[in-house]
Amino acid sequence: MNLLVIGSGGREHAIIRKLKENKNVEKIYCLPGNGGIAEDAECFPIGATDIEKQIAFANEHSIDYVVVTPDDPLALGAVDAFNKAGYKCFGPEKKAAIIEASKAFSKDLMKKYNIPTAEYEVFSDEEKAHAYIDKMGAPIVIKADGLALGKGVIIAETVEEAKTAVSEMLNDGKFGDAGKTIVIEEFLTGPEVSILTFTDGKTLKPMISSMDHKRAHDNDEGLNTGGMGAIAPNPYYTKEIAEEAMNTIFVPTIRAMEAEGRTFKGCLYFSLMLTEKGPKVIEYNSRFGDPETQVVLPLMETDLLEAMMATTDGTLDKCDVRFSDKSSCCVVIASLGYPLSYQKGFEIKMSEAAHKATYVAGAAIKDGKLVNSGGRVLGVTAVADTLKEAITDSYKLVSEIDFDGSFYRKDIGQRALKALED
């Protein structure tokens, strides 16, 4: 089989490496890919949202199956376009991808179908938003309605900070069109857990749980990022909580989407907060998470392509989705200054062992050398029998990687370790 993967980050690199394990896969193409992905797939400089050119490429290269992973092309209807052109595709159609593309839609869906989530209101008027903030107090969460590269969420510690965030989104266009409408919601407390699931719209099968680390710096300080590291499984996510989430959140969500005429097929990602009143939805994503994918897929024992095609064909109930009982840790190495401004073009050097364990997110080939080209550059993943060993192994591999102007968090997985010790 010839596969086409759309995207260019560490998530796509992890997916491609896992897809390569299938003996029926002859060739994998990636659009646009990056300098590291180019070792595992043939990359071509066609953008992730250039759907017309992607289809033309598929026509020219005898593609048998397409995997669309980033949020932007899903929201634009990439799967719809590929299906119309006669290609089987992994990922939700545009009408289903709205569950991530519009936070207002997803919050209203949860309210309508009694799916537990934070209290909220939707605003496009600054004065009304400020009045709501005065009523609710702080801390409070301000979210851009649309897609903002995982950075459109502000956790405001004070009323003044919240009002500033509202003004920056609605008046200053901080997140462009994504912030023309905003969602303001109550601040939930408790451990966070990420659950990626396969679903064909009827059946839903969860993958192993994980814990993301969103803040840029140690001790969960600094700005929100696309994710600075992850561990799996998440020790806070017990069997009892998993059963409750399945009954009150997962199944009700796919049933709700079906009832709305928006049947979801692909990877539906649930970001949950484990509150004193039970698990609640923080947000949905319509695709694999990043960097959660880099810790979840290395633990997957089921063939990834088989599971993906089962979601497409509506046969997921016949697919046995299994994961090992090991643990994994991914530490993200970023360019200094991320998620704001940073310098590019520094050569990346790494040991052979680190090379094998690294998923490349933001790097390019320049003069035959791998150089940083993005904010998040590398995801270094280790798998071991215990979480403590996985964390130790991951940081040992990180120490074998070097490029100027880089940084990484030193505390990935520490909160999870404390949970295991308690």
Secondary structure, DSSP 8 states (H G I E B T S, - for coil): -EEEEEE-SHHHHHHHHHHTTSTT--EEEEEE--TTGGGTSEE----TT-HHHHHHHHHHTT-SEEEE-SHHHHHHTHHHHHHHTT--EES--HHHHHHHH-HHHHHHHHHHTT--B--EEEES-HHHHHHHHHHH-SSEEEEESS--TT--EEEESSHHHHHHHHHHHHTS-TTGGGGSSEEEEE---S-EEEEEEEE-SS-EEE---BEE--EEEGGGEEEE-S-SEEEES-TT--HHHHHHHIIIIIHHHHHHHHHTT----EEEEEEEEEETTEEEEEEEESS--TTHHHHHGGGB-S-HHHHHHHHHHT-GGG----B-S-EEEEEEEEETTTTS------B-EE-HHHHHHEEESSEEEETTEEEE-SSEEEEEEEEESSHHHHHHHHHHHHTTEE-TTEE--S-TTHHHHHHHH-
